[in-house]
Amino acid sequence: MPAVDWRFAPPGEADFEPLLALRIDVMREHLERVGRFKPSRARRLFRGHFDEPGMRLILVDGQRRGCVGFREQADCVKIDSFYLDRSLHNGGLGTTILLALLAEADALNKPVRLEVLTGSKADRFYLRHGFVKVRENEIEGEYERPARRLTSISTP
């Protein structure tokens, strides 16, 4: 896949409805599978994440194409609301973005935690990138990637 021109940007209120629609498009089938899809619930949960510090837009070629929450906490970094437009799935961009987020967490020397719906393809994605499932129930699994201390190369 050719390199994609992407970057993070801060979201504004005008981004909420388009990102909610993207979230519903990406998640609806998975939420229906576990009996958890309800438009009012999707709006309420996403509103909470959207308003929380750490939400980032994902711009591709200057266009809003997704979002991700990167929340620095005292003992970890939490990633949530990682949604990309379906047309960008399975092309490598999600991995590129995740690696950028993990590098930020590594610079903070903090583990990364996230939750994934049980049975989701995202399970394999995160396991491939060093996450370990720490617990799971019928709705979701919790994953953690341990902190990775960055080492610098010194020259004599």
N, C-alpha and C positions, 0 to 999 in steps of 0.2 A: 504494500500500500504506500502511495506517495505521502510525503510529509504533509500534515494538515496544519494550517495556520490557526492556532487556538490560543486563548488566554482566559484568565479569570478576570472578572470585573465585579464591582459591588452591585447588588440588585437594588432596584427602586420599586416603589409601590406599583408602577405600571407593569412590572414583570410578574406580579403575583398571579393574575388570572391565566396568562399564557403558560406559566410554569405549572400551575395546578392542572391545566388541561393536559400538559405533557406527562405529568405524574400519573394521572388517571389513565391515559393511553398506555403507558408502559406497565402499570401495575394492576390494572383492572382484572385481567385474566387470572393472575396469580392470587389476588385477594379473593376473587370469587371461588377459586379452588379450595381455599381454607375457610370459606364462609364469612369473610370479613369485609366485603366490599359494600359500602354505603356512601353515596356522594356527600352527604352531610358530614359523615365521619372523616372522609378523605380531606374535605375542606378544612375542618377543624384541626386535624393533625398537621396538615401541611402549613396552615396559618401559624401554628405554634413554632414549627421549625423555621419558617420563612422569617418570622420576626426575631428569632434568636440571633445574637451576635455570631458571626462566623459563616453565614450563608454567602455563597459565591455564585455568580452567573458563570456559565461556560459559554464563551463566544467562539464561534468557528467562522473564519472569514468575516469577522465583525458582526455576525448575526447570533442572536440568542438561540442556543441549541441544547441547553441543559443547565443543571445546577448541581451543587454539592455543598453540604454543610461540613465545615472543618472547625471543630470546637475544642479549643485548648482548655483543659481542665487541670486542676492541681496535680493529679496523678496519671493523666493520660490525655490523649487526643481522641475525640469521638468523631467518626465520620457518619453522616446520615444524609438522607435525601439526595443520593447520587443517582441522578436521572439524566440520560442522554436521549435525544430524539432517536426513534427506532431506525431511521435511515443510517445512523452512525454506529449501530450495534455490529459487533463481530468484525470490525475493521481495524482494531488496534488502538483507537483513540481512548477508550475506557482504560486500557492498560497504561497508556502514556500519562493520562491524568492521575490515575492511582499512584504511579511511580513518583510523580511530582509531589503528591500529597505525602507519601511515605518519606520522601527525602526531607520535607519540612518537619515531619514528626521526628525523624532521626536527628535533625539539627537541634531539636528541643530535648533530645534524649528521653523521649516518652513512648510508652507503648500506644498502640492504636487499637481502639475497640469499635465494633459496629454490630448491627443486628441484621439478619437476613431471614426472609420468610422461609419456613421449612419447605424443602422440596424445590427450591428455586435454583435455576442455573447459576445464579450468583454465588452459590455455595462453592462450586468448583473454581470459579474465578478467584475468589478470595483465598481458598486453600492453595492455589497455585502461587500466590504471592506472599506466602509465609504466614498466613493467619492460621490459627488453631481454633477449632470449635471448643468452647469451654462449657457450654450448656445448651440444651435444646428442649423445646416442648412442642406441642402439636401445632403451634402458630409460628414460632420463630426460633432461630438459633442465635446465640451470642458468640462472637469471634473476637480473638485478640491476636495481634502481632506484637511480639515482645519489642522493647526498645532496642535499637541498634546503635551502639556508640560509634560515632564517626571518629576515624583515626586520621591524623594528618601525617603526611610523609615529610620527615625533616631531613635536611641535607647537612652534612658536616661543615 
